[in-house]
């Protein structure tokens, strides 16, 4: 006797697969029979990943992104400096999305951070511009930078993502609007004692302040802490200088 669920299962226009706890195929619907070019009976108990490769056609996403990048570069010709910042931002962000897609394609094969000298103020400015055009449009974002801050040692894309997440969290904590302050400074005495008892100097400090109600984990090569009271939440990220050697 067929139930309503059986009818829905059979009428689904897209391939659907039921798997057991061992990732073996328990049942497929008629659409999936056409997709796999086999019957439900023949494919029963077959390991899922023997028949289905998780290899997303990311080129289908990358191609439009390449078009967006090219269009932004064409639009940038002849623009005044203010509008040029916007097209530069489009190009930077689409390239970052492509890198994220490449990581998705290698799911389960997480790459090691590419640690190199990084201008923290360039990253903060990119985050600020992106935020004000999107999730942080309702916020006031100010900055207080130490102009003498030397380059940090870190992975540009990973640092960008961490800071973007901190600013996004701050913006979402204040849906009615508020102020986010980006601050950098140098603290010579700050060191992190690792589990192997080796100390690492992390003198470069980046802070994201917000005046909303107020945790990230440790990051590659650095440290994040939080201090939160009603009306003031401060996320502090401590990083090594580019000249700092491993274990220094």
Residue, then its C-alpha position, 0 to 999 in steps of 0.5 A: x500500500x502506497x502512502x502519501x510519502x511514497x507518492x511524494x518520493x516517487x514524484x520528486x523531480x530531482x534525484x533523491x538518495x537515502x543512505x544508511x549509517x555506513x554511507x551505502x545507498x538504501x533507496x533512490x527515487x525514479x529521478x535518481x534511477x534516471x540520473x544513475x542510469x540504473x534501477x533502485x534494486x541494482x544500486x541498493x547497498x552500493x557505497x554512495x561514493x562509488x557512484x557519486x563523486x563530490x566534485x562540484x562543477x565550480x567552473x560554473x561559478x568561476x566563469x561568471x565571477x571572471x565576467x564580473x571581474x572583467x566588467x568591473x575592470x572595464x568600468x574602472x576606465x575613466x572613473x573618478x577616484x571615489x568610484x574607482x574604489x568601488x570597482x577595485x573592491x568588486x575585483x578584490x572580493x571576486x578574486x577572494x571568492x574564487x580562492x574560497x571556491x578553490x578551497x571548497x573544491x579541495x574539501x577535506x584537504x585544508x591547505x596550510x596558511x601562506x604566511x607572508x608580510x601583510x599590511x594590516x591597514x590595507x586589510x582593515x580598509x578593505x573590510x571597512x569598505x565591504x562592510x559599509x556597502x553591505x552588512x554594516x551599512x547601518x553602522x558608523x565605522x571609524x578607525x584609529x591606526x598606528x601609522x608606524x605599525x610594521x607588516x604582520x606575518x600572516x595569511x592575507x585571505x585568512x586574516x581578511x576572513x577573520x576580521x570580516x567575521x568580527x566586524x560582521x558580528x559587531x554589526x549584527x549585534x547592533x541591528x538598530x545601528x551603532x559604532x564600530x571602531x577599528x584600532x591598531x597599536x604595538x605592544x612590545x611585551x605581548x607574548x603567547x606561551x604555547x603548549x610546548x613552553x616556547x614563547x612567541x612574540x605577538x606585538x601587533x594588535x588589531x582591535x574591533x570595538x562595538x557599542x552593542x550588547x557583547x568567541x572566536x578561537x585561536x587563529x593560525x600564528x596569532x591569538x584572539x581574545x575578547x573583553x565584553x561589558x554592556x555597551x562595549x565589546x572589544x575583540x583583540x587579535x594579536x599577531x607576529x611581525x613579519x620579521x619574527x622567526x618561528x619560535x622567537 
